[in-house]
Amino acid sequence: MVLVVEDEAIVRTLVVDQLRELGYHVLQAADGPEGVDILNSSQVINLLLTDIGLPGMNGRLVAQAGRTCRPDLPILFMTGYAETATQAAGFLEAGMGLITKPFEMEALAQRVRDTMTQAPLRAEAPSGPAKAPI
C-alpha cells in the first residue's frame, strides 16, 4: 500500500492513478495532518510518497511522524523546487528517495520501485500512537 500526501489535487490524482495502473494499492491525503492520521492508523503502508512543500505541516514533518511509528517505512519525497532538491541530500536517510517535479510517470514508477527495494520492507501497522513532532 502506498500513501500519497499531496496538496495539489491535480498532481495527487495523476500520481494516484498512475500508481494504481502499475498495480499498487493507494491511499491518499490532501495535507500533512490527514497523512499522519493514516500513518497512525492500523492500515498497512509500504511506502510514503509525500510532497515536501505541503502548507502547514510540511512533508519532512509527515515523514518524521511516519518514521516515529513505522521506523522502517520507505519514504519518497516529491518537490517542485530545485533548491529543495539540492538541499535534500543533507536530510535523506536510509530508505528515503527524492523526485523533482515535473516528472515523467515512468520516472516516478522507477523511483517508487527503487525506494521500496532499498529499505527493509516491514508492512505491519504501528505498534502505538506516534508522538507529535516538535
N, C-alpha and C positions, 0 to 999 in steps of 0.2 A: 504494500500500500504506500502510495506517495502522497504526502501532504504538500499542497501548493499554497503558499501565502503570498498574495499579490494584490495590491490595492487598485490597480488599473484593470477594470472589468474586461476590456477587450484583450489585453495581454493574458490575463488569467484564463479566459475562455479558450484562447488559442493554445496555450500550454496544456491545459487540462484535456482538451480534445485530442491534441497530438499524443499525449501520453496514453490516453485510452485507446487510440488507434494502434499504438505499439504494444497493447496488451496489459498495461498497468492498471490496477485499481487505483482510483484517485479520490482524495478528499480535497476540499478547497476552503480557504478562508480569505476574507477581504481585508483583514487587518491583523496586526500583531496579537492583540488580546484574544481574538477568535482563534487564531492559530495555537496559542498557548493553551487555551481551553481544550482543544482537540488533543494536543500533546499530553495533557494531564489526564485524559480520559483512558478508558480501558482499550481503546482502539489500537490495533496493531499498526505501527508505522515503520516502514522500511527505509524511507528517505524523506527528509525535509528539504523542499525546494522553495526558497524564500527570496523575495526581493530585499536588498539591503536598505533601500531608501523608502521604507514604509513611513507614513506620517505617524507621529506619536511614538509608539513602540517600534523601533527600527528592527530590521532583520537580524542584526547582531544580537540584540536582546532576546528575540524569539529563539535564536539558536542557542543562546546561553541557557534559557529556560528549558529548551528541549534536551540539552546535554545534562542538565541537572537531574531530570527524571529518567532519562534514557542515555546513559553515558556513552554508548557505542553507536548512537544514531548518526548515520551518514547525512551530511548537510551539503547542499549545493546552493550557493548564493547567486542571485541574478543582480546585475547592476547596469544602469544606463550611463554611468559616469566613468570615463576613462581614468580620472584621478582616483576614484574609489578603487578601481581595479588595480591600479598601481600600488596603492596603499595596502591592498588586501593581503599581499604576501606576508605582511607583518602579523596578521591575526588568524590566518588559516592554520588550523591544527590538523592532525591526522584524521582522515575520513571526511575532510572538507574540500570542496571544489568551488570554482567560480566560473561564470559565463557572463560575457558582456553583451548587453542588448544594444542594437538589434542583433538577433542571431538566426541562423537557418535552423529549421526544425531537425535536420539531420545532425547538426552540431549539438543541439540540445539532447537528442537521443543518445549520442556518444558520451556526452558529459555525464548524463544520468547513469549510464552503464558503468562508466569509469569510476564515478564516485561511490556507487553501491558496491563495486567489487574491491575497492581499496580499503574499505572499512570492515572490521569484523561485524558481520550481519547478525544482529540479535533482534528478533522481531517481537519480543514479548512486550506487554504493556508495562507501564511504570509501576514500581513497587509501592509508591506512595505519592502524595501531593508534592509538587515542586515548590520550592521556596521562591518567592518573588525576587527578581533580580534587583540589585541595588542601583 
